[in-house]
Amino acid sequence: MDQDYVQPIIEKLLHRANSHVHVLTKPYFPGDRSIGGKFGMNSRTITLYIQEIEEQCIELFGSLQPIESYIQIIFAHELGHAHDPMLEMLADELEQCSDSLQSARIALRIEENAWEYARDLLPDVELFIFETILDRSLEAYYDALNAHQTGNIA
């Protein structure tokens, strides 16, 4: 799919967020996981993996019909990490934490902060699309917490 539609989305949200973070687009995340975006704390760079996002969109919604909303949501979430005043502190806590339950809680908090920012940045996005992506994104974090609560830790 032609990806010329991505740049205007990025520019619009950077302007709306009054953000000067650096943004890269690449086709795929260079790992085994399906990741649509990543914020690099040290480089202050957001990388969006466009073909990953397109594949996720098809998987969740059965088509690319909501792709512009999907990209907005993923990018707004990554902007949430970039603009989270607690991120550095939480990342340090996570790195130093030796308790897996506490680590799971900190990781969830980092993600929830970014999603809260995204929700505020995108008041006009269709709620069903936002909530579907949010739920899928947080699923692994809640699964990790539930595993601790039920004693099914891998």
N, C-alpha and C positions, 0 to 999 in steps of 0.2 A: 504494500500500500504506500502511496506517495505520502511523505511525511511533512510536506510544506505547511500543513495545518497546525503543527506543533508550536512553531516559533511565536505566532501571535498570542497563543494561550500563555506561553511563558512570559512574554512581555507584559501582557495585561495583568497577570497576577503579581509580577515583580513591582509594577507600578502601584497596584492596589495595596500591596504590603509595604510599600516604600522600602523595598529591599535592594541591596546592592550585592547580594550573594552571587557568586559565579555559577553558571549553569552549563552543563555539558549534556549532549544527547548521544546515546550509543544504541546499537540494536539490542544487544543482549548483556545481561549480567554475567560476569566471567566466573561464575561458580555453579554449583549443582542446584541451588535454590532458584525459584521463580520470583525475582525481586524486580519491582517496577521502578523503584527509585532509591537513592542512597544519599545521605548527607555526610560529607567528610568534615569532621570537626576541625581538624588541623588545617586543612586547605580552604575551609569555608566554601566548599563546592558541593552543589547538588548535581548528581548525575541521574538522568532519566533514561531508562532502558525501554525504548519505544516499542520494539517488537515484543518484548516481554509483556508490556502493558496491553498491547493489542491481543496477544494470546490470552491473557487473564480476562480481558473484556469478553472475548468469545466464550471462554469457559464459564464465566459467571452469568452472562446475559444472552448467550446464544448467537450473538452477532456483534458487529462493530457499530451498530446504530448509536449507542451512547458513548462512543470513544472520546469525544471532546470533553464530556463531563468527567469521564474516567481519568483522563490525563490531568484535568484541572484538580481533581480530588487528590490524586497521587502527588502532584506537584505542591499543592497547598499543604499536604501532610509533611512533605520534606521541608517546606518553608517553616512549618511549625517546629521542626527540630532546629533549624537555623536560627530561629528567633526565640527559642526557649531559654529564659534566663536561668533556669535550673539545670539545664542539660550538662554543663561541665561538672557541677557538683554531683549530680546523679551518676554520671559516667564514672567519676572517681570512686564513688561509693560502690558501684557495681564491680569495678575492677578490683577493689580491695576486699570485697565481701567473700567470705568463705562458707556462708550458710546458703544452701541452694534455694530454700524457701524465700529468704530475704532477697536473694538475687532475682528470683522470679518476680517478686513484688516490685523491685526497683525497675526491672526491664519493662514491666507493664506500665508503671508510672511514666516512664520516658515516652512510651508509645501513646498513652492517653493524653499527655500534655500536647503532643504534636497533633493528635486528632482534634482536640478542643480548639486549637489554633485554626486548623483547617475548616472546622465547622463555622467559626466566626468569620473567616475570610470568604466563605462561599455561601452567603445567606440565600442566594437565588438558585443554587443547584438543586436538582430534584432529590428530595429526601430519601426516596426508595433506593436510588442509585448510591447515594452517600452511605446510607446505613448498611447496604449489602456489602460494599467494599470494606467499610469499617469492621463489620462483624467477621468477615473472612480474614482480615488483617490481624485482628486481636485473638482469633480462635486459638492459635498455638500458645499464646501467653496465658489464656484462661485454662487451657488444657494442662499446662505445666503447674499452675496453681492447684487445680483440681487433683492432679496426681499426688501432690504433697498432702492434700487434705484427706485423700482416701488411702494413702500409703502405697500407691502404685507408682513409685518413682523408678524410672528406668536407669 
